[in-house]
Amino acid sequence: MQIAAATQASTRAQFSELLERHRGIVLKVAYSYCSHPEDRADLAQEIAAQLWRAFPGYDAERSFPTWMYRIALNVAISHLRNTSHRRQHAIPFEDVLHDIADEGSDPETSEQLRLLHRFIAQQDPFNRALLLLYLEDRSYREIADVLGISEGNIATKISRLKQRMRAVFSS
Protein backbone atom coordinates (compact mmCIF):
# COMPACT_ATOMS: atom_id res chain seq x y z
CA MET A 1 0.00 0.00 0.00
CA GLN A 2 2.81 2.43 0.90
CA ILE A 3 4.70 1.53 -2.29
CA ALA A 4 1.65 2.38 -4.42
CA ALA A 5 1.19 5.70 -2.62
CA ALA A 6 4.88 6.55 -3.04
CA THR A 7 4.74 5.66 -6.74
CA GLN A 8 1.63 7.79 -7.21
CA ALA A 9 3.28 10.74 -5.41
CA SER A 10 6.38 10.35 -7.58
CA THR A 11 4.25 10.24 -10.75
CA ARG A 12 2.33 13.33 -9.66
CA ALA A 13 5.58 15.21 -8.92
CA GLN A 14 7.06 14.20 -12.28
CA PHE A 15 3.91 15.29 -14.11
CA SER A 16 3.75 18.61 -12.23
CA GLU A 17 7.38 19.38 -13.05
CA LEU A 18 6.92 18.58 -16.75
CA LEU A 19 3.67 20.53 -16.96
CA GLU A 20 5.25 23.58 -15.31
CA ARG A 21 8.31 23.42 -17.57
CA HIS A 22 6.15 23.28 -20.73
CA ARG A 23 3.11 25.27 -19.58
CA GLY A 24 3.69 27.75 -22.40
CA ILE A 25 2.35 25.10 -24.79
CA VAL A 26 -0.95 24.94 -22.92
CA LEU A 27 -1.25 28.72 -22.79
CA LYS A 28 -0.36 29.15 -26.47
CA VAL A 29 -2.95 26.60 -27.54
CA ALA A 30 -5.62 28.13 -25.28
CA TYR A 31 -4.89 31.63 -26.67
CA SER A 32 -5.03 30.30 -30.22
CA TYR A 33 -8.42 28.64 -29.84
CA CYS A 34 -10.36 30.88 -27.43
CA SER A 35 -11.04 34.58 -27.56
CA HIS A 36 -12.46 35.19 -24.08
CA PRO A 37 -10.27 35.02 -20.96
CA GLU A 38 -12.75 32.75 -19.14
CA ASP A 39 -12.84 30.36 -22.09
CA ARG A 40 -9.03 30.35 -22.25
CA ALA A 41 -8.83 29.48 -18.56
CA ASP A 42 -11.41 26.72 -18.96
CA LEU A 43 -9.61 25.29 -21.98
CA ALA A 44 -6.21 25.43 -20.25
CA GLN A 45 -7.69 23.58 -17.28
CA GLU A 46 -9.34 21.03 -19.57
CA ILE A 47 -6.01 20.48 -21.37
CA ALA A 48 -4.16 20.00 -18.07
CA ALA A 49 -6.78 17.53 -16.86
CA GLN A 50 -6.58 15.53 -20.10
CA LEU A 51 -2.77 15.55 -19.94
CA TRP A 52 -2.97 14.13 -16.40
CA ARG A 53 -5.43 11.41 -17.49
CA ALA A 54 -3.18 10.47 -20.40
CA PHE A 55 0.12 10.72 -18.48
CA PRO A 56 0.25 7.03 -17.44
CA GLY A 57 0.44 6.18 -21.16
CA TYR A 58 3.23 8.67 -21.91
CA ASP A 59 6.34 6.96 -23.32
CA ALA A 60 9.39 8.67 -21.80
CA GLU A 61 11.41 7.64 -24.88
CA ARG A 62 9.40 10.17 -26.92
CA SER A 63 9.46 13.96 -26.80
CA PHE A 64 7.24 15.32 -24.02
CA PRO A 65 6.47 18.61 -25.84
CA THR A 66 5.36 16.68 -28.95
CA TRP A 67 3.11 14.43 -26.85
CA MET A 68 1.81 17.47 -25.00
CA TYR A 69 1.05 19.40 -28.20
CA ARG A 70 -0.84 16.45 -29.66
CA ILE A 71 -3.10 16.18 -26.63
CA ALA A 72 -3.50 19.96 -26.17
CA LEU A 73 -4.45 20.49 -29.82
CA ASN A 74 -6.89 17.56 -29.80
CA VAL A 75 -8.56 18.92 -26.67
CA ALA A 76 -8.69 22.44 -28.16
CA ILE A 77 -10.20 21.24 -31.42
CA SER A 78 -12.79 19.16 -29.55
CA HIS A 79 -13.53 22.13 -27.31
CA LEU A 80 -13.97 24.36 -30.35
CA ARG A 81 -16.33 21.86 -31.98
CA ASN A 82 -18.36 21.45 -28.79
CA THR A 83 -18.76 25.19 -28.22
CA SER A 84 -19.11 26.35 -31.83
CA HIS A 85 -22.85 25.79 -31.78
CA ARG A 86 -23.15 28.22 -28.87
CA ARG A 87 -20.74 30.92 -30.00
CA GLN A 88 -18.78 31.87 -33.10
CA HIS A 89 -15.04 31.70 -32.34
CA ALA A 90 -13.30 34.44 -34.25
CA ILE A 91 -10.06 34.87 -32.36
CA PRO A 92 -9.13 38.54 -31.94
CA PHE A 93 -5.39 38.06 -31.97
CA GLU A 94 -5.01 41.82 -31.65
CA ASP A 95 -6.01 41.34 -28.00
CA VAL A 96 -2.87 39.30 -27.38
CA LEU A 97 -0.61 41.07 -29.87
CA HIS A 98 1.02 43.12 -27.11
CA ASP A 99 2.12 39.85 -25.47
CA ILE A 100 3.98 38.84 -28.62
CA ALA A 101 5.23 42.05 -30.24
CA ASP A 102 7.83 44.39 -28.82
CA GLU A 103 6.36 47.57 -27.39
CA GLY A 104 8.92 49.50 -29.42
CA SER A 105 8.43 47.69 -32.73
CA ASP A 106 7.92 49.85 -35.77
CA PRO A 107 4.40 50.34 -37.21
CA GLU A 108 5.14 48.22 -40.31
CA THR A 109 6.16 45.23 -38.20
CA SER A 110 3.12 45.66 -35.97
CA GLU A 111 0.85 45.75 -39.02
CA GLN A 112 2.47 42.60 -40.44
CA LEU A 113 1.92 40.83 -37.11
CA ARG A 114 -1.73 41.92 -37.12
CA LEU A 115 -2.15 40.57 -40.67
CA LEU A 116 -0.48 37.29 -39.69
CA HIS A 117 -2.67 36.89 -36.62
CA ARG A 118 -5.79 37.71 -38.61
CA PHE A 119 -4.75 35.14 -41.23
CA ILE A 120 -4.20 32.48 -38.55
CA ALA A 121 -7.56 33.26 -36.92
CA GLN A 122 -9.33 32.70 -40.24
CA GLN A 123 -7.95 29.17 -40.65
CA ASP A 124 -9.77 25.99 -39.75
CA PRO A 125 -8.64 24.31 -36.51
CA PHE A 126 -6.24 21.91 -38.28
CA ASN A 127 -4.44 24.63 -40.26
CA ARG A 128 -4.36 26.86 -37.17
CA ALA A 129 -2.60 24.04 -35.30
CA LEU A 130 -0.24 23.51 -38.23
CA LEU A 131 0.69 27.21 -38.33
CA LEU A 132 1.10 27.37 -34.55
CA LEU A 133 3.60 24.51 -34.64
CA TYR A 134 5.38 25.82 -37.74
CA LEU A 135 5.78 29.31 -36.27
CA GLU A 136 7.25 27.68 -33.15
CA ASP A 137 10.05 26.33 -35.40
CA ARG A 138 9.01 22.73 -34.82
CA SER A 139 10.50 20.29 -37.32
CA TYR A 140 8.29 18.75 -40.00
CA ARG A 141 8.78 15.42 -38.28
CA GLU A 142 7.60 16.76 -34.94
CA ILE A 143 4.62 18.51 -36.58
CA ALA A 144 3.78 15.25 -38.36
CA ASP A 145 3.93 13.37 -35.04
CA VAL A 146 1.67 15.90 -33.33
CA LEU A 147 -0.89 16.11 -36.13
CA GLY A 148 -0.75 12.47 -37.17
CA ILE A 149 0.00 12.97 -40.87
CA SER A 150 3.11 12.37 -42.99
CA GLU A 151 6.02 14.80 -43.25
CA GLY A 152 5.35 15.11 -46.98
CA ASN A 153 1.78 16.11 -46.28
CA ILE A 154 3.03 18.68 -43.76
CA ALA A 155 5.40 20.16 -46.35
CA THR A 156 2.59 20.40 -48.92
CA LYS A 157 0.15 22.00 -46.49
CA ILE A 158 2.73 24.51 -45.25
CA SER A 159 3.64 25.42 -48.83
CA ARG A 160 -0.03 26.06 -49.64
CA LEU A 161 -0.49 28.13 -46.49
CA LYS A 162 2.59 30.19 -47.37
CA GLN A 163 1.15 30.86 -50.83
CA ARG A 164 -2.12 32.05 -49.31
CA MET A 165 -0.20 34.21 -46.82
CA ARG A 166 1.79 35.83 -49.63
CA ALA A 167 -1.47 36.69 -51.36
CA VAL A 168 -2.82 38.27 -48.15
CA PHE A 169 0.37 40.20 -47.42
CA SER A 170 0.82 41.47 -50.97
CA SER A 171 -2.72 42.79 -51.36
Secondary structure, 3 states (H helix, E strand, C coil): CHHHHHHHHHHHHHHHHHHHHCHHHHHHHHHHHCCCHHHHHHHHHHHHHHHHHHHHHCCCCCCHHHHHHHHHHHHHHHHHHHHCCCCCCCCCCHHHHHHHCCCCCCHHHHHHHHHHHHHHHCCCHHHHHHHHHHHCCCCHHHHHHHHCCCHHHHHHHHHHHHHHHHHHHHC
